Amino acid sequence: MKVLVFGSANIDRTYAVEHFVKAGETLSADKMDLHCGGKGFNQAIAFARAGSDVYFAGAVGEDGRMLIDTLKENGVNVEHLKVVTGPSGHAVIQVTPDGQNSIIIMAGSNGNISHGDVDHVLSAFSAGDLVVLQNEISSVDYIIDQAKGRGMIVALNPSPFNEKIKSYDLSKVDYLLVNEVESALLTDCDDPKKMAGAIHAMYPNANVVLTLGCAGSVFVGKNGSVLTSGIYVTNAVDTTAAGDTYTGFFLSEALATGDIEGALRNAAIASGISVSRHGASQSIPFAKEVKGGDNDGKRITPFRAWNK
């Protein structure tokens, strides 16, 4: 099985700030770092570091050489990544001392994915291959339809969430990975005890993975089976790529082995390690770190969303 991450690649400008800037406020940053990012980019790196054979498709601008080079350095195949005239996508990220982040994204080249591009890329993949999508590029709805028509496994992380998500045919999605905020927007349900079930009721053909921050995560399978996991305890300094790390490590393990409990555990450890480091893609751990991340069996907390 080949893994195709069809998604965004951004140049991230990350500012360390005392607090998120308020309306009308001018705020001095303690420092600024320039990094490679984008949800698709981060997820491709996560898959590669988890040990998957991963391809990246999307578009970068004339300023995107650092994005291409970093993907290659991490073992990601970039033969389906095109270079277009104009700037790459970019993000402005505020990070506070407690590790929380606030992000503004500009599509740039990520908005230049045409139906013809999709057809060309998908022609290189077969039934049973996995395509992983987010919501930072154009033609996501078309990719879902065409990939499913080819018999590919479709995974979607509907982030950033907007009204376009509800227009996509999510009945064609095999793995739907959402956080608490995205789940509430998708289902109009704000009760953590009911969110995963509400998504499963709306999209019974999908395996649902719901992450609930410090409370842990929930998996609801197509057959209605429910599994949960706590979090891996670390000192959080930057949560920028936590969700993308979780996506890559969960899907990599789940589809390679069928062990959902192991996939939830690996994803919890990987995302926990990620938040203990600054930056986006550079914070993503390698498989050997994740495998050795809970040697004493005590650093993953009990799942506690049901106790809220």
C-alpha positions as CSV (number, residue, x, y, z in Angstrom):
1,M,0.0,0.0,0.0
2,K,1.3,3.4,-1.0
3,V,0.4,6.5,1.1
4,L,-0.4,9.7,-0.8
5,V,-0.7,12.9,1.2
6,F,-2.4,15.3,-1.1
7,G,-2.2,18.6,0.8
8,S,-0.7,21.9,1.7
9,A,2.9,23.0,2.1
10,N,3.5,26.3,3.9
11,I,6.4,28.5,4.9
12,D,5.7,29.2,8.6
13,R,6.7,32.3,10.4
14,T,6.5,31.6,14.1
15,Y,6.5,34.4,16.7
16,A,7.1,33.8,20.4
17,V,4.8,36.2,22.2
18,E,3.8,36.8,25.8
19,H,0.1,36.5,24.9
20,F,-2.0,36.4,21.7
21,V,-2.3,39.8,20.2
22,K,-5.6,41.6,20.9
23,A,-7.7,43.8,18.7
24,G,-6.0,47.2,18.3
25,E,-2.9,46.0,20.1
26,T,0.7,46.2,18.8
27,L,2.7,43.4,20.4
28,S,6.5,42.9,20.3
29,A,7.6,39.3,19.7
30,D,10.5,37.8,21.7
31,K,11.8,36.1,18.6
32,M,10.7,34.9,15.1
33,D,11.6,31.5,13.5
34,L,11.1,30.5,9.9
35,H,10.1,26.9,9.4
36,C,8.5,24.5,6.9
37,G,4.9,23.6,7.6
38,G,1.4,23.2,6.3
39,K,-0.9,20.4,7.5
40,G,-0.2,18.3,4.5
41,F,3.5,18.8,4.7
42,N,3.5,18.0,8.4
43,Q,1.4,14.9,7.9
44,A,3.7,13.6,5.2
45,I,6.7,14.0,7.5
46,A,4.8,12.2,10.2
47,F,4.0,9.3,7.9
48,A,7.7,9.1,6.8
49,R,9.0,9.2,10.3
50,A,6.5,6.5,11.3
51,G,8.0,4.3,8.6
52,S,5.4,4.5,5.8
53,D,6.2,4.7,2.1
54,V,4.8,8.2,1.5
55,Y,4.2,10.4,-1.5
56,F,3.4,14.1,-1.3
57,A,1.2,15.9,-3.9
58,G,0.4,19.6,-4.0
59,A,1.9,22.9,-5.2
60,V,4.6,25.2,-4.0
61,G,5.7,28.6,-5.3
62,E,9.0,29.8,-6.6
63,D,10.0,30.4,-3.0
64,G,9.4,26.8,-2.1
65,R,12.8,25.2,-2.5
66,M,13.2,24.7,1.3
67,L,9.9,22.8,1.3
68,I,10.9,20.4,-1.4
69,D,14.4,19.9,0.1
70,T,13.0,19.1,3.5
71,L,10.5,16.6,2.2
72,K,13.2,14.8,0.3
73,E,15.5,14.9,3.3
74,N,12.8,13.1,5.3
75,G,12.3,10.4,2.6
76,V,9.1,11.7,1.2
77,N,8.6,11.1,-2.6
78,V,8.0,14.5,-4.3
79,E,7.5,13.5,-7.9
80,H,3.9,14.7,-7.7
81,L,4.7,18.1,-6.2
82,K,4.4,20.9,-8.7
83,V,6.1,24.3,-8.7
84,V,3.9,27.2,-9.8
85,T,4.4,30.9,-10.4
86,G,3.9,33.1,-7.4
87,P,4.4,32.5,-3.6
88,S,4.0,29.3,-1.6
89,G,1.3,29.1,1.0
90,H,2.4,30.6,4.3
91,A,1.3,30.9,7.9
92,V,1.7,33.4,10.7
93,I,1.9,31.6,14.0
94,Q,1.8,33.1,17.5
95,V,3.1,30.8,20.3
96,T,2.7,31.7,24.0
97,P,4.9,30.6,26.9
98,D,2.5,27.8,27.8
99,G,2.7,26.3,24.3
100,Q,-0.6,27.4,22.9
101,N,-0.8,28.6,19.3
102,S,-2.9,30.9,17.1
103,I,-2.5,30.5,13.4
104,I,-3.4,32.6,10.3
105,I,-2.9,30.8,6.9
106,M,-2.7,32.2,3.4
107,A,-3.3,29.6,0.6
108,G,-0.8,30.9,-2.0
109,S,0.1,28.0,-4.3
110,N,-2.1,25.6,-2.2
111,G,-5.1,27.2,-3.9
112,N,-3.8,26.2,-7.4
113,I,-4.7,22.5,-7.4
114,S,-6.9,21.9,-10.5
115,H,-9.1,18.9,-11.4
116,G,-6.5,18.1,-14.1
117,D,-3.8,18.1,-11.5
118,V,-5.8,15.7,-9.4
119,D,-6.5,13.3,-12.3
120,H,-2.8,13.3,-13.2
121,V,-1.6,12.5,-9.7
122,L,-4.2,9.8,-8.9
123,S,-3.4,8.0,-12.2
124,A,-0.2,6.9,-10.5
125,F,-2.1,5.2,-7.6
126,S,-4.3,2.1,-7.3
127,A,-7.2,0.6,-5.4
128,G,-6.1,-0.1,-1.8
129,D,-3.7,2.8,-1.7
130,L,-4.3,5.5,1.0
131,V,-5.0,9.2,0.2
132,V,-4.8,11.6,3.1
133,L,-6.5,15.0,2.9
134,Q,-6.9,18.2,4.9
135,N,-8.7,21.4,4.0
136,E,-5.9,23.7,3.1
137,I,-5.9,23.1,-0.7
138,S,-8.4,23.5,-3.5
139,S,-10.3,20.6,-5.1
140,V,-10.6,18.6,-1.9
141,D,-14.1,17.5,-2.8
142,Y,-13.0,16.4,-6.3
143,I,-10.1,14.4,-4.8
144,I,-12.5,12.6,-2.4
145,D,-14.8,11.7,-5.3
146,Q,-12.0,10.6,-7.7
147,A,-10.0,8.7,-5.1
148,K,-13.0,6.8,-3.9
149,G,-14.0,6.0,-7.5
150,R,-10.6,4.4,-7.9
151,G,-11.0,2.2,-4.8
152,M,-8.5,4.1,-2.7
153,I,-8.8,4.4,1.0
154,V,-9.7,8.0,1.9
155,A,-8.7,9.7,5.1
156,L,-9.8,13.3,5.9
157,N,-8.7,15.7,8.6
158,P,-11.3,18.5,8.0
159,S,-9.0,21.3,9.2
160,P,-9.2,24.2,9.1
161,F,-12.9,23.8,9.4
162,N,-15.2,25.9,7.2
163,E,-18.6,25.6,5.6
164,K,-17.1,24.0,2.5
165,I,-16.5,20.9,4.6
166,K,-20.3,20.3,4.9
167,S,-20.6,20.3,1.1
168,Y,-18.1,17.5,0.7
169,D,-19.5,14.0,0.3
170,L,-18.1,12.7,3.6
171,S,-20.0,9.4,3.0
172,K,-17.0,8.5,0.8
173,V,-14.5,9.0,3.6
174,D,-13.1,5.9,5.3
175,Y,-11.2,7.6,8.2
176,L,-12.4,10.9,9.6
177,L,-10.0,12.4,12.1
178,V,-11.3,15.4,14.0
179,N,-10.6,17.4,17.2
180,E,-13.1,18.6,19.7
181,V,-13.7,22.0,18.0
182,E,-14.1,20.4,14.5
183,S,-16.4,17.8,15.8
184,A,-18.7,20.4,17.5
185,L,-18.8,22.4,14.2
186,L,-19.6,19.3,12.2
187,T,-22.3,17.9,14.4
188,D,-23.6,20.8,16.5
189,C,-22.9,18.7,19.5
190,D,-20.7,20.1,22.3
191,D,-20.8,17.2,24.7
192,P,-17.5,15.2,24.6
193,K,-19.4,12.1,25.7
194,K,-21.6,12.2,22.6
195,M,-19.4,13.7,19.9
196,A,-17.8,10.6,18.5
197,G,-21.2,8.8,18.4
198,A,-22.8,11.8,16.7
199,I,-20.2,11.7,13.9
200,H,-20.6,8.0,13.5
201,A,-24.4,8.4,13.3
202,M,-23.9,11.0,10.5
203,Y,-21.2,9.0,8.6
204,P,-21.6,5.3,9.5
205,N,-19.2,4.3,6.7
206,A,-16.3,6.1,8.4
207,N,-13.9,5.0,11.1
208,V,-14.0,8.1,13.4
209,V,-11.0,9.3,15.4
210,L,-11.8,12.1,17.8
211,T,-9.0,13.8,19.8
212,L,-10.0,15.7,22.9
213,G,-6.8,17.5,24.0
214,C,-5.7,16.6,27.5
215,A,-8.7,14.2,27.9
216,G,-7.4,11.7,25.3
217,S,-8.9,10.3,22.1
218,V,-11.7,8.1,21.0
219,F,-12.0,5.7,18.1
220,V,-15.4,4.6,16.8
221,G,-15.2,1.9,14.1
222,K,-17.5,1.3,11.2
223,N,-19.0,-1.5,13.2
224,G,-19.7,0.8,16.2
225,S,-16.8,-0.6,18.3
226,V,-15.4,2.0,20.7
227,L,-11.7,2.3,21.9
228,T,-10.1,5.1,23.9
229,S,-6.7,6.3,24.9
230,G,-5.3,8.8,27.3
231,I,-2.4,11.2,26.5
232,Y,1.3,10.8,26.8
233,V,2.5,13.2,29.6
234,T,5.1,15.7,28.6
235,N,5.9,19.4,29.2
236,A,4.0,21.1,26.4
237,V,5.9,24.1,24.8
238,D,4.3,24.2,21.3
239,T,1.2,22.4,20.1
240,T,1.6,23.5,16.4
241,A,2.0,20.1,14.8
242,A,0.4,17.9,17.4
243,G,-2.7,17.0,15.4
244,D,-0.7,16.3,12.2
245,T,1.7,14.1,14.1
246,Y,-1.2,12.2,15.6
247,T,-2.8,11.7,12.1
248,G,0.4,10.3,10.6
249,F,1.3,7.9,13.4
250,F,-2.3,6.7,13.9
251,L,-3.0,5.9,10.3
252,S,0.5,4.5,9.6
253,E,0.1,1.9,12.4
254,A,-3.6,1.2,12.0
255,L,-3.4,0.5,8.3
256,A,-0.1,-1.4,8.5
257,T,-1.1,-3.7,11.3
258,G,-4.9,-3.4,11.9
259,D,-4.0,-2.9,15.6
260,I,-6.2,0.1,16.6
261,E,-5.3,0.1,20.2
262,G,-1.6,0.1,19.3
263,A,-2.3,2.9,16.8
264,L,-4.0,5.0,19.4
265,R,-1.1,4.5,21.8
266,N,1.6,5.3,19.2
267,A,-0.3,8.4,18.1
268,A,-0.6,9.6,21.8
269,I,3.1,9.1,22.4
270,A,4.1,10.7,19.1
271,S,1.9,13.8,19.6
272,G,3.0,14.1,23.2
273,I,6.6,14.1,22.1
274,S,5.8,16.7,19.4
275,V,4.3,19.2,21.8
276,S,7.4,19.1,24.0
277,R,9.4,20.6,21.1
278,H,9.2,23.9,19.3
279,G,8.2,24.2,15.7
280,A,6.1,22.2,13.3
281,S,7.6,19.5,11.2
282,Q,10.9,19.6,13.1
283,S,9.0,18.6,16.3
284,I,7.7,15.3,14.9
285,P,9.5,12.3,16.4
286,F,10.9,9.2,14.7
287,A,9.4,5.8,15.1
288,K,12.2,4.6,17.4
289,E,11.5,7.4,19.8
290,V,7.8,6.5,19.8
291,K,8.4,2.8,20.3
292,G,10.7,3.6,23.3
293,G,8.5,6.4,24.6
294,D,6.6,4.6,27.3
295,N,9.0,1.9,28.6
296,D,7.7,2.0,32.1
297,G,4.0,1.9,31.0
298,K,3.1,4.8,33.2
299,R,3.3,7.9,31.1
300,I,0.0,7.5,29.2
301,T,-2.8,8.8,31.4
302,P,-6.2,7.1,31.8
303,F,-8.8,8.4,29.2
304,R,-11.0,10.9,31.1
305,A,-13.4,12.6,28.6
306,W,-16.3,10.6,30.0
307,N,-15.6,12.2,33.4
308,K,-16.0,15.8,32.2
